[in-house]
Amino acid sequence: MISRGIITALTVTALVAVTAGRLLAQMPKVGDMAPDFTLKGSTKDGLLPKPIHLADFRGQTVVLAFFPKSRTKG
């Protein structure tokens, strides 16, 4: 007889696999046009007063860079 713990583990594993498959299906492929998004813009002096929209740069080359430890003590 299969224990309740094994059934629970299999159910959770199946749910994770389905969710991961959906996320991968939504990811753009190399060369696809990026979906529009909005970010808070910043400079060395702080945040910009208005957010930045990717749609404002359509037709231009855009490089998005992240600096995760910028302005932190880490």
C-alpha distances in whole Angstrom, upper triangle without the diagonal:
4,6,9,12,10,11,14,15,15,17,19,20,20,23,25,25,26,29,30,31,33,35,35,37,39,40,44,45,48,51,49,51,50,49,52,51,53,53,55,58,59,62,63,65,62,60,62,63,61,58,58,56,56,57,61,60,60,62,62,60,58,56,54,54,51,52,50,52,55,57,54,54,52
4,7,8,7,7,10,11,11,13,15,16,17,19,21,21,23,25,26,27,29,31,32,33,35,37,40,41,44,47,46,48,46,46,48,47,49,49,51,54,56,58,60,61,58,56,58,59,57,54,54,53,52,54,57,57,56,58,58,56,54,53,50,50,48,49,46,48,51,53,50,51,48
4,5,5,7,9,10,11,13,15,16,17,19,20,21,23,25,26,27,29,31,32,34,35,37,40,42,44,48,46,48,46,45,47,46,48,48,50,53,54,57,58,59,56,55,57,57,56,53,53,52,51,53,56,56,56,58,58,56,54,52,49,49,46,47,44,46,49,51,48,49,46
4,6,5,6,9,10,11,12,14,15,17,18,20,21,23,24,26,27,29,30,32,33,35,39,40,43,46,45,46,44,43,45,44,45,45,47,50,52,55,56,57,54,52,54,55,53,50,50,49,49,51,54,54,54,56,56,54,52,50,47,47,44,45,42,44,47,49,46,47,44
4,5,5,6,9,10,11,12,14,15,16,18,20,21,22,24,26,27,29,30,32,33,37,38,41,44,43,44,42,41,43,42,43,43,45,48,49,52,53,54,51,49,51,52,51,48,48,47,47,49,52,52,52,54,54,52,49,47,45,44,41,42,39,41,44,46,43,43,41
4,5,5,6,9,10,10,12,14,15,16,18,20,21,22,25,26,27,29,31,32,35,36,39,42,41,43,41,40,43,41,43,43,45,48,49,52,53,55,52,50,52,53,51,48,48,47,46,48,51,51,51,53,53,51,48,47,44,43,41,42,39,41,44,46,44,44,41
4,5,5,6,9,10,11,12,14,15,17,18,20,21,23,25,26,27,29,31,34,35,39,42,40,42,40,39,41,40,42,42,45,47,49,52,53,55,52,50,51,52,50,47,47,46,45,47,50,50,50,52,52,50,48,46,44,44,41,43,40,42,45,47,45,45,43
4,5,5,6,9,10,11,12,14,15,17,18,20,21,23,24,26,27,29,33,34,37,40,38,40,38,37,39,38,39,39,41,44,46,49,50,51,48,46,48,49,47,44,44,43,43,44,48,48,47,50,50,48,45,44,41,41,39,40,37,39,42,44,41,42,39
4,5,5,6,9,10,11,12,14,15,16,18,20,21,22,24,26,27,31,32,35,38,37,38,36,36,38,36,38,38,40,43,44,47,48,50,47,45,47,48,46,43,43,42,41,43,46,46,46,48,48,46,43,42,39,39,36,37,35,37,40,42,39,40,37
4,5,5,6,9,10,10,12,14,15,16,19,20,21,23,25,26,30,31,34,37,35,37,35,35,37,36,38,39,41,44,45,48,49,51,48,46,48,49,47,44,43,42,41,43,46,46,45,47,47,45,43,42,39,39,37,39,36,38,41,43,41,42,39
4,5,5,6,9,10,11,12,14,15,17,19,20,21,23,25,28,30,33,36,34,36,34,33,35,34,36,37,39,42,44,47,48,50,47,45,46,47,45,42,41,40,39,41,44,44,44,46,46,44,42,41,38,38,36,38,35,38,41,43,41,42,39
4,5,5,6,9,10,11,12,14,15,17,18,20,21,23,27,28,31,34,32,34,32,31,33,32,33,34,36,39,40,43,45,46,43,41,43,44,42,39,39,37,37,39,42,42,41,43,44,42,39,38,35,35,33,34,32,34,37,39,37,38,35
4,5,5,6,9,10,11,12,14,15,16,18,20,21,25,26,29,32,31,33,31,30,32,32,34,34,36,39,40,43,45,46,43,41,43,44,42,39,39,37,36,38,41,41,40,42,42,40,38,37,34,34,32,34,31,34,37,39,37,38,35
4,5,5,6,9,10,11,13,14,15,17,19,20,24,25,28,31,29,31,30,29,32,31,33,34,37,39,41,44,46,48,45,42,44,45,43,39,38,37,36,37,41,40,39,41,42,40,38,37,35,35,33,35,33,36,38,41,39,40,38
4,5,5,6,9,10,11,12,14,15,17,19,22,24,27,30,28,30,28,27,29,28,30,31,34,36,38,42,43,45,42,39,41,41,39,36,36,34,33,35,38,38,37,39,40,38,36,35,33,33,31,33,31,34,36,38,37,38,36
4,6,5,6,9,10,11,12,14,16,17,20,22,25,28,26,28,26,25,27,26,29,29,31,34,36,39,40,42,39,37,38,39,38,34,34,32,31,33,36,36,35,38,38,36,33,32,30,30,28,30,28,30,33,35,34,35,32
4,5,5,6,9,10,11,12,14,16,19,20,23,26,25,27,25,25,27,27,29,30,33,35,37,40,42,44,41,39,40,41,39,35,34,33,31,33,36,36,35,37,37,35,33,32,30,30,29,31,29,32,35,37,36,37,34
4,6,5,6,9,10,11,13,15,18,20,23,26,24,25,24,23,26,26,28,29,32,35,37,40,42,44,41,38,39,40,38,34,33,31,30,31,35,35,34,36,36,35,33,32,30,31,30,32,30,33,36,38,37,39,36
4,5,5,6,9,10,11,13,16,18,22,24,22,24,22,21,23,22,25,26,29,31,33,37,39,40,37,35,36,37,34,31,30,28,27,29,32,32,31,33,34,32,30,29,27,28,26,29,27,30,32,34,33,35,33
4,5,5,6,9,10,11,14,16,19,22,20,22,20,20,22,22,25,25,28,30,32,35,37,39,36,34,35,36,34,30,29,28,26,28,31,31,30,32,32,30,28,27,25,25,24,27,25,28,30,33,32,34,31
4,5,5,6,9,10,13,15,18,21,19,21,20,19,22,23,26,27,30,32,34,37,39,41,38,36,37,38,35,32,30,28,27,28,31,31,30,31,32,30,28,28,26,27,26,29,28,31,33,36,35,37,34
4,5,5,6,9,12,14,18,20,18,19,18,17,20,20,23,24,28,30,33,36,38,40,37,34,35,35,33,29,28,26,24,25,29,29,27,29,30,29,27,27,25,26,25,28,27,31,32,35,34,37,34
4,5,5,6,10,12,16,18,16,17,16,15,17,17,20,21,24,27,29,32,34,36,33,31,31,32,30,26,25,23,21,23,26,26,25,27,28,26,24,23,21,22,22,25,23,27,29,31,31,33,31
4,5,5,9,10,13,16,14,16,15,15,18,19,22,23,26,28,30,33,35,37,35,32,33,34,32,28,26,24,22,24,27,26,25,26,27,25,23,23,21,22,22,25,24,28,29,32,32,34,32
4,6,8,10,13,15,13,15,14,14,18,19,22,24,27,29,32,34,37,39,36,34,34,35,32,28,27,24,22,23,26,26,24,26,26,25,24,24,22,24,24,27,27,30,32,35,35,37,35
4,6,9,13,14,12,13,12,11,14,15,18,20,24,25,28,31,34,36,33,30,30,31,28,25,23,20,18,19,23,22,21,23,24,23,21,21,20,22,22,25,25,28,30,32,32,35,33
4,6,10,12,10,11,10,10,13,14,17,19,22,24,26,29,31,33,31,29,29,30,27,24,22,19,17,18,22,21,20,21,22,20,18,18,17,19,19,22,22,26,27,30,30,33,31
4,7,8,6,8,7,8,12,14,17,19,22,23,26,28,31,33,31,28,28,30,27,23,21,18,15,16,20,18,17,18,18,17,16,16,15,18,19,22,23,27,27,30,31,34,32
4,6,5,9,9,12,15,17,20,21,25,26,28,30,33,35,33,31,31,32,30,26,23,21,18,19,22,20,18,18,19,17,17,17,17,19,20,24,24,28,29,32,33,35,33
4,6,9,10,13,16,17,21,22,25,25,27,29,31,34,32,30,30,32,29,26,23,21,17,19,21,19,17,17,17,15,14,14,15,17,19,22,24,27,28,31,32,35,32
4,7,9,12,15,17,20,22,25,25,27,29,31,34,32,30,30,32,29,25,22,20,16,17,19,17,14,14,14,12,13,14,15,18,20,24,25,29,29,32,34,37,35
4,6,9,12,15,18,20,24,24,27,28,31,34,32,29,29,30,27,24,21,18,14,15,18,16,13,13,14,13,14,15,16,19,21,24,26,29,29,32,34,37,35
4,6,9,12,15,17,21,21,24,26,29,31,30,27,26,27,24,21,17,14,11,11,14,12,10,10,12,11,11,13,14,18,20,23,25,29,28,31,33,36,34
4,6,9,12,14,18,18,21,23,27,28,26,24,23,24,21,18,15,12,9,10,13,11,10,12,12,12,10,12,12,15,17,21,22,25,25,28,29,33,31
4,6,10,13,17,18,21,24,27,29,26,23,22,23,20,16,14,11,8,9,12,12,11,13,14,14,13,14,13,17,18,22,22,26,26,28,30,33,32
4,7,10,14,15,19,21,25,26,24,20,19,20,16,13,10,7,5,6,9,10,9,13,14,14,12,14,13,16,18,21,22,25,25,27,28,32,31
4,7,10,12,16,19,22,23,20,17,16,17,14,10,8,6,6,8,10,11,12,15,15,15,13,14,12,15,15,18,19,22,22,24,25,29,28
4,7,9,13,16,20,20,17,14,13,13,10,6,6,4,6,9,10,12,13,17,16,17,14,14,12,14,15,17,18,21,20,21,23,27,26
4,6,9,13,16,17,14,11,10,12,9,6,5,7,8,11,12,13,15,19,17,17,13,13,11,12,12,14,15,17,16,17,19,23,23
4,7,10,13,14,10,7,7,9,7,5,6,9,11,14,14,15,18,21,19,19,16,15,12,13,12,14,14,16,15,15,17,21,22
4,7,11,11,9,6,5,8,7,6,6,9,11,14,13,14,17,20,18,17,14,13,11,12,12,13,14,16,14,14,17,21,21
4,7,7,5,4,5,9,10,9,9,13,15,18,16,17,20,22,20,19,16,15,12,12,11,12,13,14,11,11,15,18,19
4,5,5,6,7,11,12,12,12,16,17,20,18,18,22,23,20,20,17,15,14,13,13,12,14,15,11,11,15,18,19
4,6,8,10,14,16,16,16,20,21,24,22,21,25,27,24,22,19,18,16,14,14,12,15,14,10,9,13,16,18
4,7,9,12,14,15,16,20,22,25,22,23,26,28,25,25,22,20,19,17,17,15,17,16,13,11,15,17,20
4,7,9,12,13,14,18,20,23,21,22,25,27,25,24,21,20,17,16,15,14,15,15,12,10,13,16,19
4,6,9,9,11,15,17,20,18,19,23,25,23,23,19,19,16,16,15,15,15,16,13,12,15,18,20
4,6,7,9,12,15,17,15,17,20,23,21,21,18,18,16,16,16,17,18,19,16,16,19,22,24
4,7,10,13,16,18,16,18,21,24,23,23,20,21,19,20,19,20,21,22,19,19,21,25,26
4,7,9,13,14,12,15,18,21,20,21,18,19,17,19,19,20,21,23,20,20,23,27,28
4,7,10,12,11,13,16,19,18,19,16,16,14,16,16,18,19,21,19,19,22,25,26
4,7,9,8,9,12,16,14,15,12,13,12,14,15,17,18,21,19,20,23,26,27
4,5,6,8,10,13,13,14,11,13,12,15,16,19,20,23,22,23,25,29,29
4,5,6,7,10,10,11,8,11,10,14,15,19,20,23,22,24,26,30,29
4,5,5,9,10,12,11,14,14,17,19,22,24,27,26,28,30,34,33
4,6,9,9,12,11,14,14,17,19,22,24,27,25,27,30,33,33
4,6,6,8,7,11,12,15,18,21,24,26,25,27,29,33,32
4,6,8,9,12,14,18,20,24,26,29,28,30,32,36,35
4,7,9,13,15,19,22,25,28,31,29,32,34,38,37
4,6,10,13,16,19,22,25,28,26,29,31,35,34
4,7,10,13,17,20,23,25,24,27,29,32,31
4,6,10,13,16,19,22,20,23,26,29,28
4,6,10,13,16,19,17,20,23,26,25
4,7,10,13,16,15,18,20,23,22
4,7,10,12,11,15,17,20,18
4,6,9,9,12,13,17,15
4,6,5,9,10,13,12
4,6,9,9,11,10
4,6,5,8,6
4,5,9,9
4,7,9
4,5
4
